[in-house]
Amino acid sequence: MTELSFYDTTILSLGALFLGIVMLIKGGNWAVDGAVYIANRFGISPMVIGFTIIAFGTSLPELVVSVAANLQGSPGIALGNVLGSNIANILLVLGCSSLFITLSTKVNKDLVRDMTLMVLSTILLAAFLQYGEISRIAGLLMLFTLGAYIYIQYKTSKPSEFDCDELEEVFFKNGYFASITLLIGLICIAVGSEFLVKGAKVSAGLMGIPESIIALSIVAFGTSLPELSTSIIAARKNQAGMVIGNIIGSNVFNILMIMGAAAAVKPIIQGSFADQLVNFDIWITLIVAVVCAAVLLLRGRISRVTGFLFFLSYLAYNIYIYTINIGG
């Protein structure tokens, strides 16, 4: 059998990337729809659903991609995916969502607690990276912290201002169909993540770009599409609180659950990923988280102008990381 040409390999790798992204989008939407329906029918608080089930559902692509990449010896994809996704969630998702409506929220102790956790989680990840590695113990600590966070959310949750039924794109006849949809969604996420990781690794090699940079941009964008689609749907239905809650929850899950699970199954050691992730991208992730928290806690809203600036910042960030890696 003859070897594939550069052209053929490029087409196949890009095709795998595209197919993986499509499967992640559809699978993420189906998983979220099924999970929300089931949770709502079991009488679980909608606020808990927003901060846990929906955040977990839209973070599933990042989870599967990152754990799979780390197990396959590509921790740069795992780490770059998480950092890139958190940056995309705030600058891209909140930015685009605010173009539909001004994202307003009540500044209360719950918002302060959740924003504080998002920023502290980012600081914790930065500290581990500056130390040089994310050990198995560190990963378990992150998972334990997330479990405590979910427990606090459950114990302190109150009836929410939004109706979960308004956020369901699929209306099920009963829990059986919802469960099947949830299962199919999870399978699509698992298979799609495999295509995405393989396509990203091959594409990075062909273009001579570190795989962590591909993860920061293309992979992170692809795995953030469930958050983007869910948030835009919620924004168009005037559910600003749902948009903000989804992003805060997703960013916390991305760090504590995804990096925690990835490190728990296989420690992420120093030298196994690009230095840029430690020296530059983690600090951009932290700055973006702090700016988002400051805007919401001080102003209680993200206006269309602020959202547009977020979106422009996201474009500028992606242009910069490609410029320094291709041009350098």
LINTAUR-V45546 format. One record per backbone hydrogen bond with DSSP energy under -1.0 kcal/mol. NH is the residue of the N-H (numbers start at 1). CO is the residue of the C=O. If there is no record, write none. Layout:
# LINTAUR-V45546
nh:NH co:CO
nh:NH co:CO
This chain:
# LINTAUR-V45546
nh:9 co:5
nh:10 co:6
nh:11 co:7
nh:12 co:8
nh:13 co:9
nh:14 co:10
nh:15 co:11
nh:16 co:12
nh:17 co:13
nh:18 co:14
nh:19 co:15
nh:20 co:16
nh:21 co:17
nh:22 co:18
nh:23 co:19
nh:24 co:20
nh:25 co:21
nh:26 co:22
nh:27 co:23
nh:28 co:24
nh:29 co:25
nh:30 co:26
nh:31 co:27
nh:32 co:28
nh:33 co:29
nh:34 co:30
nh:35 co:31
nh:36 co:32
nh:37 co:33
nh:38 co:34
nh:39 co:35
nh:40 co:36
nh:41 co:37
nh:42 co:38
nh:43 co:40
nh:44 co:39
nh:49 co:45
nh:50 co:46
nh:51 co:47
nh:52 co:48
nh:54 co:49
nh:56 co:52
nh:57 co:53
nh:58 co:54
nh:63 co:59
nh:64 co:60
nh:65 co:61
nh:66 co:62
nh:67 co:63
nh:68 co:64
nh:69 co:65
nh:70 co:66
nh:71 co:67
nh:72 co:68
nh:73 co:70
nh:74 co:69
nh:77 co:74
nh:78 co:74
nh:79 co:75
nh:80 co:76
nh:81 co:77
nh:82 co:78
nh:83 co:79
nh:84 co:80
nh:85 co:81
nh:86 co:82
nh:87 co:83
nh:88 co:84
nh:89 co:85
nh:90 co:86
nh:91 co:87
nh:92 co:88
nh:93 co:88
nh:94 co:89
nh:96 co:92
nh:97 co:93
nh:98 co:94
nh:99 co:96
nh:100 co:97
nh:101 co:97
nh:103 co:302
nh:104 co:102
nh:105 co:300
nh:108 co:106
nh:112 co:108
nh:113 co:109
nh:114 co:110
nh:115 co:111
nh:116 co:112
nh:117 co:113
nh:118 co:114
nh:119 co:115
nh:120 co:116
nh:121 co:117
nh:122 co:118
nh:123 co:119
nh:124 co:120
nh:125 co:121
nh:126 co:122
nh:127 co:123
nh:128 co:124
nh:129 co:125
nh:130 co:126
nh:131 co:127
nh:132 co:128
nh:133 co:128
nh:134 co:268
nh:139 co:135
nh:140 co:136
nh:141 co:137
nh:142 co:138
nh:143 co:139
nh:144 co:140
nh:145 co:141
nh:146 co:142
nh:147 co:143
nh:148 co:144
nh:149 co:145
nh:150 co:146
nh:151 co:147
nh:152 co:148
nh:153 co:149
nh:154 co:150
nh:155 co:151
nh:156 co:152
nh:166 co:163
nh:167 co:164
nh:178 co:174
nh:179 co:175
nh:180 co:176
nh:181 co:177
nh:182 co:178
nh:183 co:179
nh:184 co:180
nh:185 co:181
nh:186 co:182
nh:187 co:183
nh:188 co:184
nh:189 co:185
nh:190 co:186
nh:191 co:187
nh:192 co:188
nh:193 co:189
nh:194 co:190
nh:195 co:191
nh:196 co:192
nh:197 co:193
nh:198 co:194
nh:199 co:195
nh:200 co:196
nh:201 co:197
nh:202 co:198
nh:203 co:199
nh:204 co:200
nh:205 co:201
nh:206 co:202
nh:207 co:203
nh:209 co:204
nh:213 co:210
nh:214 co:210
nh:215 co:211
nh:216 co:212
nh:217 co:213
nh:219 co:214
nh:220 co:215
nh:221 co:217
nh:222 co:218
nh:223 co:219
nh:224 co:220
nh:228 co:224
nh:229 co:225
nh:230 co:226
nh:231 co:227
nh:232 co:228
nh:233 co:229
nh:234 co:230
nh:235 co:231
nh:236 co:232
nh:238 co:235
nh:239 co:234
nh:243 co:239
nh:244 co:240
nh:245 co:241
nh:246 co:242
nh:247 co:243
nh:248 co:244
nh:249 co:245
nh:250 co:246
nh:251 co:247
nh:252 co:248
nh:253 co:249
nh:254 co:250
nh:255 co:251
nh:256 co:252
nh:257 co:253
nh:258 co:253
nh:259 co:254
nh:261 co:257
nh:262 co:258
nh:263 co:259
nh:264 co:260
nh:265 co:261
nh:266 co:262
nh:268 co:134
nh:272 co:269
nh:277 co:274
nh:279 co:275
nh:280 co:276
nh:281 co:276
nh:282 co:277
nh:284 co:280
nh:285 co:281
nh:286 co:282
nh:287 co:283
nh:288 co:284
nh:289 co:285
nh:290 co:286
nh:291 co:287
nh:292 co:288
nh:293 co:289
nh:294 co:290
nh:295 co:291
nh:296 co:292
nh:297 co:293
nh:298 co:294
nh:299 co:295
nh:300 co:296
nh:302 co:103
nh:307 co:303
nh:308 co:304
nh:309 co:305
nh:310 co:306
nh:311 co:307
nh:312 co:308
nh:313 co:309
nh:314 co:310
nh:315 co:311
nh:316 co:312
nh:317 co:313
nh:318 co:314
nh:319 co:315
nh:320 co:316
nh:321 co:317
nh:322 co:318
nh:323 co:319
nh:324 co:320
nh:326 co:322
nh:327 co:323
